[in-house]
Each structure stands twice: as structure tokens, then as C-alpha cells.
Amino acid sequence: GLGGLGHLAVKFAVAHGADTSVISRSPDKAEHARRLGAHALLVSTAPKQMAEARDRFDVVGDTISAPPDLGPVTV
């Protein structure tokens, strides 16, 4: 998510040189994510996009309050 804690997570990751992606339910926050330094925004409601991101991440920082379904991006 790209709420208050998500903002900090993106800024922290980018400051440490990580290739940083934001996963969001809609593309509305893409420009904001880019301004924070994120390299990509994945739309979690886009099955093709999520399938293409499968096994791409070394670390996932979860900043949402609901239990996430990581199946689309993990083994």
C-alpha cells in the first residue's frame, strides 16, 4: 500500500538503492509512487501483470492492514 507507512517504506528502500515497486489495487497512485522514487507500480487487480511479477521480489514490505494474498507474486 502507499499510505503513510508505505511512503516511508518506499523512501527507505529507494534511499538504500533497492529496485523498488509498489503494489496497489488501482493504477491511481502510479505517478505518486514514481515521485517517491519507486521504479514500478503493479496493479494487484491485474492478473496478467501480477503473473509477470511472480518470483521477482527478494523482499516484500507489507504496509496494509488486511492479510495480503501473496500467491500471485510468490511460489
Summary of the structure (lengths in Angstrom):
residues: 75
radius of gyration: 11.5
end to end distance: 21.1
largest distance: 30.4
contacts: 170
relative contact order: 0.20
helix: 41%
strand: 11%
